[in-house]
């Protein structure tokens, strides 16, 4: 992918791994920095240039994706951690049954929910907006609730009891004791959900109707599905630009992420 993205249009079908004359023209075309003669070098035509009618506007799609990712991840981390804390620490009638029902929802396939959720969002007037892509995250997810509950159960109760003796409320214990100690588990939820939203194609494909609302995944699919006039080096350049932020994010949080994987789920 990286090799093809550095090749000119004439070299794309060459079997050599390394390009003879590496060029950044495909990347300049994707991010909208092409000059007047960039189309000849990268193989782009006026019809596929970004900022045009049907082009790949990387900066716009990246902005749309970041908006959805930020809103969705914040909601997912908050909602899942609050629900997980309730299942792990608060005693109430039917707690085990409710937790079992919560876990059972993971067995419901997405195609079963696709039509009902679309009808609900259509009734609310959300079709054609970003809301169907981030609002559901504010209700948490069964997998993340399970993951965080297992981690919370491994935190000694004595820490919360000491905080309550000092006058902390239940919410204060959760916010000042549990969450600071749960950074590894929260980072796992953060990374998993970020990857899911960043790469999500089905959701934007169903709910977004205008090209200026496209996410990176949907924009890449649209670029690839055109009538064959998009050069492969531009497609690979777009794919590389989509993957790079995720790689950098993982490398940045690698130590915390691995520690979270190793320490989550040790206690039932």
N, C-alpha and C positions, 0 to 999 in steps of 0.2 A: 504493500500500500504506500509506504513512504517513498520507495524507489520510483514507482510509477508517477507519484505526485511531483517528482523532481525532473521528470522527462518532458521533452517537447512533444507536440502532437505527432510528429513523424517518428518518434522513438517508442511510442506507447506499446506497440506490438512487438518490439524487439525483445528477444528472450534473455538478453543480458540483465543481470541483477542490478548492476550499477549503471546509471546513465552516463553516456559519453560526455555530454555537456549539460551538467545540472543547471536547472533554471527555476527561478521562483515566480515565473510568470503565471502559472496556474494559481498560486496563492494570492498574487496581486489581483487576479481577476475575481477570485472568490470574495475577497474582503473589500473589493471596490476601489482598488488603487491602480487599476490599469491605465496606462497611457494610451495615446492614440494608436500605437503600433503593437500593443500587447496582444491583440487578437491574433495576429499572425504568428507570434511566438508560442502562445499557449494553445492555439487552436480554437479560441472562443470566437463566436460570432456575435453580432449586435443583439441577436434574439436571446442569447443566454447570458449576457452580461448582467451583473448585479446592478441594482438600482433601476433596471429596466422593467418591462411589463411582466416578464415571466422568468426573471433571473433568480439566482441564489444570493439573497441579501444576508450575508453572514452576520453582520453587526446587528441588524434588526432581529434576526431569528435568535441570536445569542441573547439579546436583551429580553425577548419574550420568554425564552427558556429560563433565564435567571429569575425573572419575576415569579414564574410558576414554581421553580425550585425553592426559592427563599420562603414564599408563603406556605408552600406545602410542607417543607421540612420543619419549619417552626411549629406549625400545627400538629404534625405527627409526633414530634418529640414531646411537646407539652401534653397532648391528649393521652398518648400512650403511657407516659410516665405517671400521670395522675391516676389513670385507671389501674395501672400495675401496682401502684402504692396502695390503693384501696384493696385490691385482692391479696396483697402480701401482708398488710398490717392491720387493717380495720376488720373487726369481727362483726358480722351482720348476718341475719338469717338468709339462707339460700346462697351464701357466698360461693361454695364449691359448685353448686348447680349452675350459677351464672357464669362462673369461670369455664365450666365444661361447655356450656352453650357458646361462649365466646370462642373457644378453641374449635368447636364444631363448624363455625362459619368459614374456617380455612378450607374445608372440604367442598364448599360451594364453588363450582367453576365460574369463571367470569362470563362466559356466554349466557349462562342462566340469568345473570343480573343485568346484562347489557340492555335489553329492551325495557325492563321496568325502570331502571335508572335514567334511561334516555327520556322516557315519558314524564318522569318526575321533573327532570331538569327543563324539559320543554314546557311543562306547566308553569314552572317558576320563571320562564323567560330567560333562561341562562344559556340556551344554545347560541353559539356564535360569540361567546365570551370565555374568559379564562376560569370562571368560577367552578364549572364542573371538574376542572383539573386540580384545584387546590382545596376547595371547601371540604370535600369528603375526608381529607387528611386530618382535619380538626376533630374528627371523631375517633382517631386512632386506628390501629389495625391489630388483628388477633395475634399475628406473629410477633410484632414488636411488644405488645402487652405481655405476652408469654415470656419473651426474652428478658424484659426489664423486671418482671415479677420474680423470676428465678434469681436475678442478681440482688434485688432488694431483700429477698429472704436470707441471703448470705451475710447481710449486714447485722451486727449484733444489736439486739433490742435495747441493750443497756445504754447505748449512745443516745437514743431517743428519750429514754427514761430520765437520763441525766439532764437533758435539755428541758424536759417538761418540769423537772424539779426547779430548774432555774427560771421557770415562768414562760417557757415557749409553748405556743399552741400547736395543735396537730399540723396546721399549715406551716407554721414556723419550723417544725421538725423536718417536714418534707423539703422545704425550700433551703434551709440552712444546714441541715445535717445529711439527709439522704442524697440530694442531688449533687453536692460537691464530692461525695464519696463514690458517685456512680458515673464519673466521667468516662471510664472505659466502655461501659455498657451503652451510655448515651452516644458515644462516638460511633459504635457499631450501628445503632439505629440511624444516626445521621448519615453515615456513609451508604448503608444499604438503600435508604429511601432516596438519597441524592442520586445514586446510580439508577434507581428505578425511574424516577421522574425525568432525569436527563435523557435516558434512552427510550422513554415511552413514545410509541408511535400510534398505538390503537386509540388511546384517549384523544389526542389532538386530531386524529383522522376522523373521529366520530363527531366531535363537538365544535371544531373550528371550521369555518367556511370561507374566510377571507385570507388571501395570501399574506397580507400585512400582519396577520396573527400567527403565522406558522412558527412552530418551534424548530430547533435544529434537525431533529429526527424527521419531522414531517417535511421540512424543506429539502433535505437530502433525498427522501423518497420521491418527492415531486420532481426534483432535478433528474433523478435516475430513470423515472418512468416516462420522461418526455420522448419524443419521436426519434430518438437516436442521434440527435444533432449536438448533444453535449459531450465534449471530449472526455475520455477516461482519465486523463491526468487531472482535469478539474474535479471530477468526482472523487478521485483519491485524495486530492488536496482538501476538499471539503470534509471528507471522512476523517482525515488526519487532524484537522482543526477541531473537529467535534470530540475526538478521543483524547487529545492532549490535556485539556483541563481536568478530565477525570483522572488521568495518570498522575498529574501533578498533585491533585488533591489526595490521592491514595499515598503517594510518597511522603507528603507533608504530615499525614496523620497515621503513618504506617505503624509506628510503635504503640500508640494508644489503641489503634484498631486491633492489633494482634493481642495486646493485653486484655482487651475486652472480650475477644473470642475465647481466650484461654480461661477467663474467670467467670464467664456467664454460663449459667446452667449447671453449676456444680452441686447445687442443693435443690432437692425437690420439695 
